[in-house]
Amino acid sequence: MDHSKHVRLTSDELTEATLDDATIYGPGDEKIGSVAHVHGSGATATVVIDVGGFLGIGAKPVAVAATDLDFMRDEDGDVHAVTTWTKDQLNELPEHHD
């Protein structure tokens, strides 16, 4: 996927309503997870990503700062993020518990 034409989200758009269920793509443009939920908003938001699993079963929730992900909208208006982390690297993070 060519992300160069996608519009980056502003800090004000980093909210639960905007980011919920957004797909997270790794460095090879492979799907590595999706946003489960968001704590806070803006530049200080924490994003909980479900990594791995299938249809939400067996996924491991991990928490990362929203600013560590590059959130954007594609041509259809769908929100997604790109990261330099691999699925294995995210799986090495501690499991998030609410």
Backbone as JSON Lines, residues from 0, in Angstrom:
{"i":0,"aa":"M","n":[0.86,-1.17,0.0],"ca":[0.0,0.0,0.0],"c":[0.9,1.23,0.0]}
{"i":1,"aa":"D","n":[0.6,2.16,-0.84],"ca":[1.37,3.4,-0.93],"c":[0.78,4.42,0.04]}
{"i":2,"aa":"H","n":[1.47,4.62,1.16],"ca":[0.98,5.53,2.2],"c":[1.33,6.99,1.92]}
{"i":3,"aa":"S","n":[2.11,7.25,0.89],"ca":[2.57,8.61,0.62],"c":[1.43,9.56,0.27]}
{"i":4,"aa":"K","n":[0.32,9.04,-0.22],"ca":[-0.8,9.9,-0.59],"c":[-1.86,9.97,0.5]}
{"i":5,"aa":"H","n":[-1.62,9.29,1.62],"ca":[-2.59,9.3,2.71],"c":[-2.37,10.52,3.59]}
{"i":6,"aa":"V","n":[-3.45,11.0,4.16],"ca":[-3.41,12.22,4.98],"c":[-3.15,11.84,6.44]}
{"i":7,"aa":"R","n":[-2.07,12.41,7.01],"ca":[-1.73,12.15,8.41],"c":[-2.76,12.8,9.31]}
{"i":8,"aa":"L","n":[-3.09,12.1,10.42],"ca":[-4.03,12.65,11.39],"c":[-3.33,13.68,12.26]}
{"i":9,"aa":"T","n":[-4.07,14.67,12.67],"ca":[-3.54,15.67,13.6],"c":[-3.64,15.12,15.02]}
{"i":10,"aa":"S","n":[-2.97,15.75,15.93],"ca":[-3.02,15.35,17.34],"c":[-4.46,15.39,17.86]}
{"i":11,"aa":"D","n":[-5.25,16.34,17.42],"ca":[-6.64,16.46,17.87],"c":[-7.5,15.29,17.41]}
{"i":12,"aa":"E","n":[-7.08,14.6,16.35],"ca":[-7.85,13.47,15.83],"c":[-7.5,12.15,16.5]}
{"i":13,"aa":"L","n":[-6.52,12.15,17.39],"ca":[-6.11,10.93,18.07],"c":[-7.05,10.66,19.24]}
{"i":14,"aa":"T","n":[-8.27,10.22,18.91],"ca":[-9.31,9.95,19.9],"c":[-9.84,8.54,19.71]}
{"i":15,"aa":"E","n":[-10.52,8.04,20.73],"ca":[-11.15,6.71,20.67],"c":[-12.08,6.6,19.45]}
{"i":16,"aa":"A","n":[-12.9,7.61,19.24],"ca":[-13.87,7.57,18.14],"c":[-13.18,7.45,16.78]}
{"i":17,"aa":"T","n":[-12.06,8.1,16.61],"ca":[-11.36,8.09,15.33],"c":[-10.51,6.84,15.15]}
{"i":18,"aa":"L","n":[-9.86,6.38,16.21],"ca":[-8.87,5.31,16.09],"c":[-9.42,3.91,16.31]}
{"i":19,"aa":"D","n":[-10.61,3.79,16.88],"ca":[-11.17,2.48,17.2],"c":[-11.18,1.55,15.99]}
{"i":20,"aa":"D","n":[-10.58,0.38,16.14],"ca":[-10.54,-0.67,15.11],"c":[-9.59,-0.37,13.95]}
{"i":21,"aa":"A","n":[-8.79,0.69,14.04],"ca":[-7.84,1.0,12.96],"c":[-6.83,-0.14,12.82]}
{"i":22,"aa":"T","n":[-6.52,-0.49,11.59],"ca":[-5.54,-1.52,11.31],"c":[-4.14,-0.95,11.5]}
{"i":23,"aa":"I","n":[-3.24,-1.76,12.07],"ca":[-1.85,-1.38,12.27],"c":[-1.0,-2.2,11.31]}
{"i":24,"aa":"Y","n":[-0.19,-1.51,10.5],"ca":[0.69,-2.18,9.54],"c":[2.14,-2.07,9.99]}
{"i":25,"aa":"G","n":[2.89,-3.16,9.82],"ca":[4.28,-3.21,10.2],"c":[5.2,-2.69,9.11]}
{"i":26,"aa":"P","n":[6.52,-2.83,9.32],"ca":[7.51,-2.26,8.4],"c":[7.47,-2.85,7.0]}
{"i":27,"aa":"G","n":[6.96,-4.07,6.85],"ca":[6.83,-4.68,5.54],"c":[5.44,-4.51,4.97]}
{"i":28,"aa":"D","n":[4.66,-3.6,5.55],"ca":[3.3,-3.3,5.15],"c":[2.33,-4.46,5.41]}
{"i":29,"aa":"E","n":[2.74,-5.36,6.33],"ca":[1.87,-6.47,6.7],"c":[1.0,-6.05,7.88]}
{"i":30,"aa":"K","n":[-0.22,-6.58,7.94],"ca":[-1.12,-6.28,9.05],"c":[-0.58,-6.98,10.29]}
{"i":31,"aa":"I","n":[-0.33,-6.2,11.36],"ca":[0.2,-6.8,12.58],"c":[-0.76,-6.68,13.76]}
{"i":32,"aa":"G","n":[-1.86,-5.96,13.59],"ca":[-2.83,-5.83,14.67],"c":[-3.86,-4.78,14.36]}
{"i":33,"aa":"S","n":[-4.66,-4.47,15.38],"ca":[-5.67,-3.42,15.24],"c":[-5.88,-2.75,16.59]}
{"i":34,"aa":"V","n":[-6.38,-1.53,16.54],"ca":[-6.61,-0.76,17.77],"c":[-7.82,-1.35,18.5]}
{"i":35,"aa":"A","n":[-7.59,-1.76,19.74],"ca":[-8.66,-2.31,20.58],"c":[-9.4,-1.17,21.28]}
{"i":36,"aa":"H","n":[-8.62,-0.25,21.86],"ca":[-9.2,0.94,22.48],"c":[-8.1,1.96,22.77]}
{"i":37,"aa":"V","n":[-8.53,3.13,23.21],"ca":[-7.6,4.24,23.43],"c":[-7.84,4.81,24.82]}
{"i":38,"aa":"H","n":[-6.75,5.1,25.52],"ca":[-6.83,5.79,26.82],"c":[-6.37,7.22,26.59]}
{"i":39,"aa":"G","n":[-7.22,8.19,26.91],"ca":[-6.88,9.59,26.71],"c":[-7.09,10.01,25.27]}
{"i":40,"aa":"S","n":[-6.53,11.15,24.92],"ca":[-6.64,11.65,23.54],"c":[-5.47,12.57,23.24]}
{"i":41,"aa":"G","n":[-5.31,12.86,21.98],"ca":[-4.25,13.76,21.56],"c":[-2.87,13.16,21.69]}
{"i":42,"aa":"A","n":[-1.89,14.03,21.86],"ca":[-0.49,13.62,21.9],"c":[-0.16,12.74,23.1]}
{"i":43,"aa":"T","n":[-0.99,12.78,24.14],"ca":[-0.71,11.96,25.33],"c":[-1.51,10.66,25.35]}
{"i":44,"aa":"A","n":[-2.25,10.37,24.3],"ca":[-3.07,9.15,24.24],"c":[-2.21,7.9,24.26]}
{"i":45,"aa":"T","n":[-2.75,6.86,24.86],"ca":[-2.16,5.54,24.83],"c":[-3.09,4.65,24.01]}
{"i":46,"aa":"V","n":[-2.52,3.95,23.05],"ca":[-3.29,3.09,22.16],"c":[-3.05,1.63,22.56]}
{"i":47,"aa":"V","n":[-4.14,0.9,22.76],"ca":[-4.03,-0.53,23.05],"c":[-4.27,-1.28,21.74]}
{"i":48,"aa":"I","n":[-3.26,-2.05,21.35],"ca":[-3.3,-2.79,20.08],"c":[-3.49,-4.27,20.39]}
{"i":49,"aa":"D","n":[-4.44,-4.9,19.71],"ca":[-4.57,-6.36,19.74],"c":[-3.63,-6.9,18.68]}
{"i":50,"aa":"V","n":[-2.59,-7.62,19.13],"ca":[-1.58,-8.15,18.23],"c":[-1.83,-9.63,17.99]}
{"i":51,"aa":"G","n":[-1.81,-10.01,16.72],"ca":[-1.98,-11.42,16.38],"c":[-3.41,-11.88,16.57]}
{"i":52,"aa":"G","n":[-3.57,-13.18,16.72],"ca":[-4.9,-13.75,16.89],"c":[-5.66,-13.78,15.58]}
{"i":53,"aa":"F","n":[-6.87,-14.25,15.67],"ca":[-7.75,-14.33,14.5],"c":[-9.14,-13.95,14.94]}
{"i":54,"aa":"L","n":[-9.69,-12.91,14.32],"ca":[-11.02,-12.39,14.66],"c":[-11.13,-12.07,16.15]}
{"i":55,"aa":"G","n":[-10.02,-11.54,16.7],"ca":[-10.02,-11.14,18.11],"c":[-9.76,-12.26,19.09]}
{"i":56,"aa":"I","n":[-9.68,-13.51,18.61],"ca":[-9.42,-14.64,19.5],"c":[-7.93,-14.92,19.52]}
{"i":57,"aa":"G","n":[-7.37,-14.97,20.71],"ca":[-5.95,-15.26,20.85],"c":[-5.05,-14.05,20.67]}
{"i":58,"aa":"A","n":[-5.63,-12.87,20.53],"ca":[-4.83,-11.66,20.36],"c":[-4.29,-11.21,21.71]}
{"i":59,"aa":"K","n":[-3.11,-10.61,21.69],"ca":[-2.48,-10.09,22.91],"c":[-2.59,-8.57,22.9]}
{"i":60,"aa":"P","n":[-3.24,-7.97,23.9],"ca":[-3.31,-6.51,23.96],"c":[-2.02,-5.92,24.52]}
{"i":61,"aa":"V","n":[-1.46,-4.96,23.81],"ca":[-0.27,-4.24,24.27],"c":[-0.54,-2.74,24.14]}
{"i":62,"aa":"A","n":[0.06,-1.95,25.03],"ca":[-0.16,-0.51,25.03],"c":[1.07,0.22,24.53]}
{"i":63,"aa":"V","n":[0.84,1.19,23.64],"ca":[1.92,2.04,23.12],"c":[1.41,3.48,23.05]}
{"i":64,"aa":"A","n":[2.33,4.42,23.04],"ca":[1.95,5.82,22.9],"c":[1.43,6.08,21.48]}
{"i":65,"aa":"A","n":[0.38,6.84,21.36],"ca":[-0.19,7.16,20.05],"c":[0.85,7.82,19.14]}
{"i":66,"aa":"T","n":[1.74,8.58,19.75],"ca":[2.76,9.28,18.96],"c":[3.82,8.33,18.4]}
{"i":67,"aa":"D","n":[3.84,7.07,18.86],"ca":[4.77,6.07,18.34],"c":[4.23,5.4,17.08]}
{"i":68,"aa":"L","n":[3.03,5.77,16.69],"ca":[2.39,5.22,15.49],"c":[2.1,6.37,14.53]}
{"i":69,"aa":"D","n":[2.17,6.09,13.26],"ca":[1.89,7.1,12.23],"c":[0.48,6.86,11.71]}
{"i":70,"aa":"F","n":[-0.5,7.54,12.33],"ca":[-1.91,7.38,11.94],"c":[-2.23,8.24,10.73]}
{"i":71,"aa":"M","n":[-3.04,7.68,9.82],"ca":[-3.42,8.39,8.6],"c":[-4.75,7.86,8.06]}
{"i":72,"aa":"R","n":[-5.31,8.62,7.11],"ca":[-6.53,8.22,6.4],"c":[-6.18,7.92,4.96]}
{"i":73,"aa":"D","n":[-6.76,6.82,4.45],"ca":[-6.52,6.49,3.04],"c":[-7.54,7.21,2.16]}
{"i":74,"aa":"E","n":[-7.51,6.91,0.89],"ca":[-8.38,7.58,-0.09],"c":[-9.87,7.37,0.2]}
{"i":75,"aa":"D","n":[-10.2,6.26,0.89],"ca":[-11.59,5.96,1.23],"c":[-12.01,6.52,2.58]}
{"i":76,"aa":"G","n":[-11.06,7.19,3.27],"ca":[-11.35,7.76,4.58],"c":[-11.11,6.81,5.73]}
{"i":77,"aa":"D","n":[-10.61,5.6,5.44],"ca":[-10.35,4.62,6.49],"c":[-9.06,4.98,7.22]}
{"i":78,"aa":"V","n":[-9.11,4.92,8.56],"ca":[-7.95,5.23,9.39],"c":[-7.13,3.97,9.61]}
{"i":79,"aa":"H","n":[-5.83,4.11,9.51],"ca":[-4.89,3.04,9.79],"c":[-3.59,3.67,10.29]}
{"i":80,"aa":"A","n":[-2.67,2.82,10.74],"ca":[-1.38,3.33,11.22],"c":[-0.26,2.45,10.69]}
{"i":81,"aa":"V","n":[0.91,3.06,10.61],"ca":[2.12,2.36,10.19],"c":[3.13,2.48,11.33]}
{"i":82,"aa":"T","n":[3.87,1.42,11.56],"ca":[4.89,1.42,12.59],"c":[6.13,0.71,12.09]}
{"i":83,"aa":"T","n":[7.25,0.98,12.72],"ca":[8.49,0.29,12.39],"c":[8.62,-0.99,13.2]}
{"i":84,"aa":"W","n":[7.72,-1.2,14.17],"ca":[7.75,-2.42,14.98],"c":[7.21,-3.6,14.2]}
{"i":85,"aa":"T","n":[7.77,-4.76,14.44],"ca":[7.26,-6.0,13.85],"c":[6.24,-6.6,14.82]}
{"i":86,"aa":"K","n":[5.49,-7.58,14.34],"ca":[4.55,-8.28,15.21],"c":[5.29,-8.93,16.37]}
{"i":87,"aa":"D","n":[6.46,-9.51,16.1],"ca":[7.24,-10.15,17.16],"c":[7.67,-9.14,18.22]}
{"i":88,"aa":"Q","n":[8.09,-7.96,17.8],"ca":[8.51,-6.93,18.76],"c":[7.34,-6.47,19.63]}
{"i":89,"aa":"L","n":[6.17,-6.31,19.03],"ca":[4.99,-5.92,19.81],"c":[4.6,-7.03,20.77]}
{"i":90,"aa":"N","n":[4.73,-8.28,20.33],"ca":[4.39,-9.41,21.21],"c":[5.33,-9.51,22.39]}
{"i":91,"aa":"E","n":[6.53,-8.95,22.29],"ca":[7.48,-8.96,23.4],"c":[7.12,-7.94,24.49]}
{"i":92,"aa":"L","n":[6.25,-6.98,24.17],"ca":[5.83,-5.98,25.16],"c":[4.93,-6.66,26.2]}
{"i":93,"aa":"P","n":[4.87,-6.1,27.41],"ca":[3.99,-6.69,28.43],"c":[2.53,-6.61,28.0]}
{"i":94,"aa":"E","n":[1.76,-7.61,28.39],"ca":[0.33,-7.62,28.09],"c":[-0.35,-6.49,28.85]}
{"i":95,"aa":"H","n":[-1.23,-5.77,28.17],"ca":[-1.97,-4.67,28.8],"c":[-3.21,-5.21,29.49]}
{"i":96,"aa":"H","n":[-3.43,-4.74,30.72],"ca":[-4.63,-5.08,31.49],"c":[-5.3,-3.78,31.89]}
{"i":97,"aa":"D","n":[-6.6,-3.68,31.63],"ca":[-7.35,-2.48,32.03],"c":[-7.63,-2.49,33.51]}
